[in-house]
Amino acid sequence: MTRSAFERQLDRLRSELQLMGFQVQQAIGRAVGALVNRDTAAAMAVITGDLEVNETYSRVERICLELLALQQPMARDLRRIASALKVITDLERMADHAVDIARVVVRLEGSTFVKPLVDIPAMAELVQTMVEEALVAFVTRNRELALVMIARDHQVDSLHRRVILDLQDLMERDRTTVAQGIQLLAVSGALERIGDHATNVGEWLIYVETGERTELNQ
């Protein structure tokens, strides 16, 4: 493979990564939207739509393996391709968490919320921003943006803790809220983990640039 062909494949890799990131953002937004609107049909669309994310995963994986086999890249190029394989794993897990949220919507079909949803939609908005920024940072090698994105995870963690405390208090005071409270805790936990995976993407970008794998979400 010539260097120009290698660069074209890298461009294709960047494009597919951005597509996968967009698919994940959409899945998160649609899953939480389905929860807020108690829209079971929309939730089912998120569940079935996970196939598209998996197909993009397979395309990116194939591109990476071809580049590794045919080009035998060195140093930063090798780190970039190897990290892309890690990034799609994080993205695929984010999509799985969006599906988990959608399944909660299906389980809660016909239920009235035990409390208004405020912090969960706020968490969803934050993690969608994190996913977008993480992918932009990775494909453009923007370390500063990666660090800004990673810092947002503290806000996600803070909202998650607030959801836990609020729901625990509610369930202790009214045992009839326990079943739904557990489901909403699962949603909040899924969003918190999405934030962690977005943070991982930022850390992979820093690894590409520096050769050092550092955990920045302490």
Phi, psi and omega in degrees: 000126179288165180298322180295321177294322177299316179295324178295321177293324176296321177298318178296320178300313179300317181297317181291324176297316179297320178299315181296320176299319178296318179298320180293315177305313180299317181299318179297310182299318181289324180294313180290323175300319178297323178294309182301320183267001182050050185255096183294323180297318178295322178296318179296327178294324176295317182296312181288330181290349179298338178300322180296320178298317180296324178293319177295319176307312183296322179295315180296316179301317180296317178299313181299316182293323176296317179296319180292322183283320189267330185259333185050058185294157181243159170048239188297320179300319178296317178297322181297316182288315179298321180291326177300323177296323177290320182298316182293332175294317177297317180296319180296322178290324174301315179298322177298322178293324175297320176296321177302318178296316180299324179291329174298319179302316180297317181294330182268010183307129178086356182274153170261138183296139180283344175202153179299142178273111180239304185288326181295312175299325177295319176299317181299317179298318180296314184289330174297317176298318179298317179298314179299311182295323180298316181290319177299315179300318184292312186283336179258000180059043183262092183296322182298317179295321178301318181291322176298316180298314182299323180296334180293338184296334177296325177293319178298315180298321179296316178295321179298316179298322180293319177300315180300311183295317181297315182288323176300316179298316181296315183292327178291326182278331184219103185294341179289348181267357189298312184302312180289323179302320179297320179294319180290327174296323178296321178296312180299319178296322178296317179294321179298321180289327175299317177301321178296319179293323176298320176300320177303319180299316177299321179293326177293324177298317179296324175297317178303317185282328187247340185080005180243133178265111184234133174275117184256351181263081183261000000 
